[in-house]
Amino acid sequence: MSDVKIKVGITHGDINGIGYEVIFKTLSDSRIYDSFVPVIYGSSKVAAYHRKALNIPNFSLNSIRNVGEAHTKRINIINCLDDNVRVELGKSTSIGGEAAFLALEAAVKDLKEGLIDVLITAPINKKNIQSDSFSFPGHTEYLQEAAGDGEALMLMVSEDMKVGVVAGHVAMQDVPAMITEENILSKLRTLNKTLMMDFSIRKPRIAVLGLNPHAGDEGVLGSEEQEIIIPTLEKAKAEGIMALGPYPADGLFGSAQFKGFDAILAMYHDQGLAPFKALTFSKGVNYTAGLPFIRTSPDHGTAFEITGQDKASHESFRQAVYLAIDVCKNREQNKELMKNPLKSHDVNELEQKD
């Protein structure tokens, strides 16, 4: 893969949100052509609409029918929509949801077939995208079903921290029932593997958060830590996973203790994502770990309230592109290393031979 440019698939997300703005701003840097080939799954017409609204004069797209026609030194776009599609900037519409799904469906098909190497998804609206074809809480769950195998883990990534969650896009009232030995151990296995294979961390240290305030205070504020989480961590350690805790979330993040770990496993969505976004919002990336293919996205939503106003920051989207490329290279490198591992020798055997 080092001799061939990585093909980066990009879905346009909700056509009434800031997807095209952050895509335009990210791809406006001509240096990107040195490292990858961008292929947008979207609509030339919708792109032109956003370009006019944002007053971007010099941004040309190479319209292609399939990835095989992609130009290595241009920004390519595959039209996934009917030309009659209606754009209503800043509004949540059923058309916006349908357009987001059509682009996602086409991109995931090419991703599974190996026609593109990685996928970066612009933000969708989780409500208007719901249909008979898409009945998932978000991208993560859709991608897990599309993959057919693997354990999807939503992993938020920045230079300072990596945060995964046991219970992702679920209502708070359903969280306690998901805090089981099976679920925690499964997420720990996925997290440990992705840290090694995708981030090239040889012996990852993982901090595991408690479910209750103060991690239950030894059973005073809840029994989940004593009855479920601690026994599960012991089983994880027996498998060679360095999972430590459970830690109180406020103390771990508040004291910067998290910097001593390679990743953090939170019990539920806001427990992990609220501090993550508070500390690293502009540069955070959402990575779907545990699947056979690579997908990242920015850590923000559609931002309907600022669509078309040239106010959206593209930093998170740009970081999402770079992370996807880095993970792609790391996977290839680590796969090669695992094919030909260094032989291990027992020290005692070597001493006896001497």
MARNU-168615 format. One line per field, with one value per residue (C-alpha): residue number from 0; residue in three letters; x, y, z. Coordinates in nm, 3 decimals, padded with zeros to 5 digits. Each point is the difference from the previous one (the first is absolute). Layout:
BEGIN
n [NUM/...];
res [ALA/...];
X [X/...];
Y [Y/...];
Z [Z/...];
REM end
This chain:
BEGIN
n [0/1/2/3/4/5/6/7/8/9/10/11/12/13/14/15/16/17/18/19/20/21/22/23/24/25/26/27/28/29/30/31/32/33/34/35/36/37/38/39/40/41/42/43/44/45/46/47/48/49/50/51/52/53/54/55/56/57/58/59/60/61/62/63/64/65/66/67/68/69/70/71/72/73/74/75/76/77/78/79/80/81/82/83/84/85/86/87/88/89/90/91/92/93/94/95/96/97/98/99/100/101/102/103/104/105/106/107/108/109/110/111/112/113/114/115/116/117/118/119/120/121/122/123/124/125/126/127/128/129/130/131/132/133/134/135/136/137/138/139/140/141/142/143/144/145/146/147/148/149/150/151/152/153/154/155/156/157/158/159/160/161/162/163/164/165/166/167/168/169/170/171/172/173/174/175/176/177/178/179/180/181/182/183/184/185/186/187/188/189/190/191/192/193/194/195/196/197/198/199/200/201/202/203/204/205/206/207/208/209/210/211/212/213/214/215/216/217/218/219/220/221/222/223/224/225/226/227/228/229/230/231/232/233/234/235/236/237/238/239/240/241/242/243/244/245/246/247/248/249/250/251/252/253/254/255/256/257/258/259/260/261/262/263/264/265/266/267/268/269/270/271/272/273/274/275/276/277/278/279/280/281/282/283/284/285/286/287/288/289/290/291/292/293/294/295/296/297/298/299/300/301/302/303/304/305/306/307/308/309/310/311/312/313/314/315/316/317/318/319/320/321/322/323/324/325/326/327/328/329/330/331/332/333/334/335/336/337/338/339/340/341/342/343/344/345/346/347/348/349/350/351/352/353];
res [MET/SER/ASP/VAL/LYS/ILE/LYS/VAL/GLY/ILE/THR/HIS/GLY/ASP/ILE/ASN/GLY/ILE/GLY/TYR/GLU/VAL/ILE/PHE/LYS/THR/LEU/SER/ASP/SER/ARG/ILE/TYR/ASP/SER/PHE/VAL/PRO/VAL/ILE/TYR/GLY/SER/SER/LYS/VAL/ALA/ALA/TYR/HIS/ARG/LYS/ALA/LEU/ASN/ILE/PRO/ASN/PHE/SER/LEU/ASN/SER/ILE/ARG/ASN/VAL/GLY/GLU/ALA/HIS/THR/LYS/ARG/ILE/ASN/ILE/ILE/ASN/CYS/LEU/ASP/ASP/ASN/VAL/ARG/VAL/GLU/LEU/GLY/LYS/SER/THR/SER/ILE/GLY/GLY/GLU/ALA/ALA/PHE/LEU/ALA/LEU/GLU/ALA/ALA/VAL/LYS/ASP/LEU/LYS/GLU/GLY/LEU/ILE/ASP/VAL/LEU/ILE/THR/ALA/PRO/ILE/ASN/LYS/LYS/ASN/ILE/GLN/SER/ASP/SER/PHE/SER/PHE/PRO/GLY/HIS/THR/GLU/TYR/LEU/GLN/GLU/ALA/ALA/GLY/ASP/GLY/GLU/ALA/LEU/MET/LEU/MET/VAL/SER/GLU/ASP/MET/LYS/VAL/GLY/VAL/VAL/ALA/GLY/HIS/VAL/ALA/MET/GLN/ASP/VAL/PRO/ALA/MET/ILE/THR/GLU/GLU/ASN/ILE/LEU/SER/LYS/LEU/ARG/THR/LEU/ASN/LYS/THR/LEU/MET/MET/ASP/PHE/SER/ILE/ARG/LYS/PRO/ARG/ILE/ALA/VAL/LEU/GLY/LEU/ASN/PRO/HIS/ALA/GLY/ASP/GLU/GLY/VAL/LEU/GLY/SER/GLU/GLU/GLN/GLU/ILE/ILE/ILE/PRO/THR/LEU/GLU/LYS/ALA/LYS/ALA/GLU/GLY/ILE/MET/ALA/LEU/GLY/PRO/TYR/PRO/ALA/ASP/GLY/LEU/PHE/GLY/SER/ALA/GLN/PHE/LYS/GLY/PHE/ASP/ALA/ILE/LEU/ALA/MET/TYR/HIS/ASP/GLN/GLY/LEU/ALA/PRO/PHE/LYS/ALA/LEU/THR/PHE/SER/LYS/GLY/VAL/ASN/TYR/THR/ALA/GLY/LEU/PRO/PHE/ILE/ARG/THR/SER/PRO/ASP/HIS/GLY/THR/ALA/PHE/GLU/ILE/THR/GLY/GLN/ASP/LYS/ALA/SER/HIS/GLU/SER/PHE/ARG/GLN/ALA/VAL/TYR/LEU/ALA/ILE/ASP/VAL/CYS/LYS/ASN/ARG/GLU/GLN/ASN/LYS/GLU/LEU/MET/LYS/ASN/PRO/LEU/LYS/SER/HIS/ASP/VAL/ASN/GLU/LEU/GLU/GLN/LYS/ASP];
X [00.000/00.299/00.044/-00.366/-00.199/-00.268/-00.352/-00.204/-00.378/-00.196/-00.377/-00.168/-00.227/-00.319/-00.017/-00.151/00.280/00.365/00.130/00.095/00.154/00.243/00.074/00.078/00.221/00.190/00.058/00.090/00.360/00.171/00.260/-00.257/00.051/00.347/-00.136/-00.346/-00.269/-00.329/-00.328/-00.315/-00.326/-00.262/-00.138/00.165/-00.317/-00.015/00.372/-00.046/-00.286/00.217/00.297/-00.214/-00.147/00.348/00.138/00.282/00.104/00.280/-00.087/-00.047/-00.125/00.070/-00.331/00.046/-00.228/00.208/00.323/00.186/-00.029/00.145/00.273/00.298/00.058/-00.354/-00.295/-00.237/-00.374/-00.239/-00.358/-00.230/-00.309/-00.263/00.063/-00.341/00.109/-00.099/00.243/-00.138/00.296/-00.031/-00.317/-00.059/-00.192/-00.085/00.178/00.314/-00.016/-00.059/00.288/00.232/-00.093/00.039/00.356/00.081/-00.141/00.204/00.320/-00.031/-00.058/00.325/00.179/-00.100/00.110/00.340/-00.049/00.079/00.242/-00.164/-00.325/-00.058/-00.362/-00.132/-00.270/-00.353/-00.319/-00.090/-00.373/-00.064/00.216/-00.225/-00.180/-00.068/00.358/00.161/-00.137/00.311/00.095/00.297/00.286/00.169/-00.288/-00.067/00.364/00.012/-00.293/00.150/00.331/-00.166/00.273/00.203/-00.103/-00.051/00.131/-00.054/00.343/00.057/00.357/00.220/00.366/-00.072/-00.237/-00.199/-00.341/-00.223/-00.342/-00.178/-00.354/00.003/-00.309/-00.258/-00.241/00.128/-00.276/00.140/00.363/00.007/-00.127/00.290/00.268/00.069/00.314/-00.054/-00.037/00.290/00.236/-00.095/00.069/00.330/00.114/-00.092/00.166/00.317/00.029/-00.062/00.259/00.258/-00.096/-00.133/00.209/00.313/00.001/00.178/-00.132/-00.303/-00.103/-00.377/-00.181/-00.351/-00.257/-00.259/-00.371/-00.098/00.124/00.340/00.008/-00.259/00.204/00.048/-00.368/-00.140/-00.122/-00.071/00.101/00.094/00.368/00.034/-00.223/00.071/00.281/00.277/-00.047/-00.003/00.328/00.157/-00.109/00.139/00.335/00.006/-00.024/00.298/-00.202/00.138/-00.336/00.014/-00.273/-00.281/00.074/-00.243/-00.052/00.022/00.324/00.166/-00.075/00.015/00.348/00.144/00.065/-00.127/00.331/00.163/-00.212/-00.011/-00.381/-00.304/-00.307/-00.308/-00.319/-00.236/-00.005/00.005/00.227/00.278/-00.093/-00.088/00.351/00.159/-00.176/00.051/00.374/00.060/-00.313/00.162/00.245/-00.189/-00.080/-00.260/00.157/-00.199/00.238/-00.030/-00.116/00.184/-00.015/00.097/-00.243/00.043/-00.211/00.024/-00.121/-00.271/-00.347/-00.176/00.001/-00.310/00.008/00.319/-00.039/00.094/00.151/00.369/00.026/00.070/00.344/00.143/00.272/-00.182/-00.081/00.359/00.123/-00.251/00.159/00.352/-00.096/-00.161/00.316/00.223/-00.212/00.006/00.380/00.031/-00.225/00.200/00.328/-00.115/-00.149/00.338/00.178/-00.236/00.064/00.368/00.035/00.338/00.060/-00.016/00.247/-00.007/00.287/00.065/00.031/00.257/00.204/-00.001/00.131/00.283];
Y [00.000/00.232/00.026/00.069/00.300/-00.082/00.045/00.197/-00.024/00.292/00.008/00.340/-00.062/00.203/00.230/00.281/-00.004/00.104/-00.316/00.162/00.300/-00.208/-00.220/00.302/00.160/-00.323/-00.079/00.357/-00.068/-00.120/-00.193/-00.271/-00.141/-00.116/-00.250/-00.116/00.002/00.158/-00.146/00.177/-00.195/00.269/00.228/00.246/00.210/00.013/00.074/00.291/00.133/00.002/00.145/00.292/00.053/00.005/00.219/-00.240/00.097/-00.243/-00.351/-00.246/-00.356/-00.285/-00.177/-00.377/-00.303/-00.234/-00.015/-00.150/00.335/00.200/00.248/-00.023/00.375/00.131/00.002/-00.263/-00.024/-00.288/00.114/-00.201/00.221/00.102/00.346/00.113/-00.027/00.304/00.174/00.199/00.129/-00.031/-00.210/-00.360/-00.159/-00.352/00.073/00.091/-00.329/-00.204/00.174/-00.076/-00.368/-00.041/00.134/-00.215/-00.313/00.050/00.074/-00.298/-00.229/00.119/-00.019/-00.364/-00.084/00.159/00.271/00.267/-00.050/00.209/00.187/00.340/00.086/00.355/00.049/-00.136/00.087/-00.313/00.071/00.093/-00.282/-00.263/-00.214/-00.359/-00.012/00.170/-00.077/00.050/00.244/00.118/-00.080/-00.242/-00.244/00.014/-00.072/-00.296/-00.164/00.084/-00.158/-00.326/-00.078/00.173/00.187/00.370/00.238/00.375/00.140/00.372/00.089/00.306/00.069/00.001/-00.294/-00.286/-00.073/-00.300/-00.080/-00.319/00.133/00.233/00.146/-00.120/00.178/00.053/-00.219/-00.293/00.045/-00.206/-00.310/00.026/00.007/-00.372/-00.210/-00.110/00.354/00.150/-00.285/00.013/00.374/-00.042/-00.268/00.221/00.306/-00.188/-00.144/00.331/00.175/-00.258/-00.046/00.345/00.223/-00.218/00.004/-00.317/-00.036/00.227/00.131/00.044/00.192/-00.131/00.234/-00.095/00.033/00.181/00.324/-00.052/-00.344/-00.115/00.085/-00.370/-00.077/00.305/00.166/-00.308/-00.363/-00.023/00.068/-00.272/-00.259/00.051/00.234/-00.111/-00.376/00.076/00.188/-00.302/-00.218/00.255/-00.001/-00.380/00.040/00.233/00.323/00.273/00.141/00.201/00.147/00.065/00.371/00.282/00.195/00.344/-00.077/-00.162/00.285/00.282/-00.083/-00.073/-00.354/-00.120/00.103/-00.303/-00.237/-00.089/-00.010/00.028/-00.221/00.187/-00.177/00.224/00.269/00.331/-00.128/-00.027/00.242/00.302/00.038/-00.103/00.274/00.255/-00.057/-00.069/00.097/00.178/-00.282/-00.311/-00.286/-00.276/-00.330/-00.321/-00.260/-00.377/-00.035/-00.144/00.339/00.351/00.282/00.334/00.314/00.341/00.016/00.258/-00.006/00.163/00.348/00.112/00.332/00.114/-00.177/00.215/00.274/-00.088/-00.044/-00.372/-00.117/-00.279/-00.100/-00.309/-00.118/00.054/-00.201/-00.273/-00.029/-00.016/-00.257/-00.228/00.011/-00.067/-00.297/-00.139/00.013/-00.141/-00.295/-00.091/00.030/-00.202/-00.272/-00.041/-00.010/-00.268/-00.215/-00.022/00.045/-00.022/-00.342/-00.013/-00.203/-00.122/00.164/-00.320/-00.204/00.245/-00.017/-00.383/00.005/00.230];
Z [00.000/00.049/-00.378/-00.069/00.118/00.252/-00.137/00.251/-00.029/00.144/00.049/-00.010/00.301/00.036/-00.301/00.208/00.258/00.004/-00.168/-00.329/00.175/00.207/-00.301/-00.219/00.263/00.065/-00.367/-00.098/00.104/-00.319/00.201/00.067/-00.349/00.102/00.252/-00.110/-00.267/00.121/-00.124/00.119/00.000/-00.047/-00.267/-00.238/00.009/00.379/00.016/-00.242/00.214/00.312/-00.186/-00.114/00.347/00.150/-00.280/-00.087/-00.357/-00.085/00.106/-00.284/00.026/-00.238/-00.057/-00.041/-00.027/00.213/00.201/-00.294/-00.180/00.290/-00.095/00.237/00.007/00.013/00.239/-00.135/00.060/-00.069/-00.048/00.226/-00.024/-00.249/-00.147/00.126/00.364/00.204/00.234/00.295/00.194/00.376/-00.007/00.097/-00.286/-00.111/-00.329/00.192/00.186/-00.314/-00.179/00.291/-00.007/-00.376/00.016/00.303/-00.162/-00.317/00.190/00.235/-00.298/-00.159/00.335/00.051/-00.353/00.057/-00.263/00.260/00.288/00.272/00.060/00.160/00.067/00.027/00.269/-00.038/00.184/00.196/-00.021/-00.363/-00.136/00.159/-00.261/-00.096/-00.129/00.300/00.344/00.211/00.279/-00.207/-00.237/00.242/00.021/-00.374/-00.077/00.238/-00.178/-00.339/00.101/00.098/00.250/00.267/00.314/-00.076/00.262/-00.015/00.085/00.035/-00.087/00.049/00.071/00.373/00.047/-00.146/00.148/-00.075/00.145/00.105/-00.052/-00.300/-00.163/00.251/00.236/00.354/00.142/-00.200/00.104/00.325/-00.177/-00.247/00.268/-00.002/00.014/-00.358/-00.137/00.195/-00.083/-00.368/-00.019/00.184/-00.243/-00.296/00.152/00.090/-00.351/-00.177/00.217/-00.110/-00.366/-00.093/00.227/00.034/00.380/00.110/00.357/00.042/00.341/00.022/00.274/00.066/00.154/00.259/-00.067/00.318/00.159/00.166/-00.165/00.253/00.312/00.075/-00.032/00.182/-00.322/-00.210/-00.036/-00.369/00.064/00.266/-00.163/-00.373/-00.097/00.238/-00.068/-00.373/00.024/00.168/-00.293/-00.246/00.180/-00.019/-00.379/-00.003/-00.025/00.227/00.112/00.321/00.218/00.044/00.029/00.084/-00.322/00.159/00.178/-00.301/-00.238/00.254/00.128/-00.347/00.125/-00.338/-00.159/00.157/-00.210/-00.368/00.002/00.224/-00.004/00.126/00.095/-00.199/-00.268/00.188/00.276/-00.254/-00.276/00.214/00.146/-00.329/-00.193/00.276/-00.017/-00.370/-00.196/-00.293/-00.074/00.109/-00.235/00.019/-00.105/-00.046/00.142/-00.022/-00.361/-00.302/-00.174/00.111/00.067/00.174/00.036/00.165/00.359/-00.072/-00.152/-00.294/00.161/-00.191/00.183/-00.180/-00.335/-00.299/00.215/-00.035/00.378/00.026/00.113/-00.214/00.247/00.130/-00.353/-00.109/00.297/-00.091/-00.345/00.141/00.264/-00.258/-00.211/00.302/00.111/-00.354/-00.007/00.353/-00.080/-00.306/00.185/00.301/-00.219/-00.166/00.336/00.127/-00.308/00.085/00.378/00.165/00.149/00.378/00.205/00.356/00.188/00.199/-00.321/-00.138/00.324/-00.011/-00.358/00.103];
REM end
